[in-house]
């Protein structure tokens, strides 16, 4: 597989390594984005160590500067292990 963009989520050097620690991203029941993405939408992110996963979790849980003051993110983050 060719990795031509630096923003790809998988580092080519780590593509074959085991990543047992994950974060499941879902939407809460009744969220209007479910009408667009579907009722069973989820996104999984996998990491080689618990520490890397926990660091990414903290970063994902922060309210970033791109939101307007009136925006309220509704994603649900869940730490998982394979």
Order of alpha helices (4+ residues) and beta strands (2+ residues): beta-alpha-beta-alpha-beta
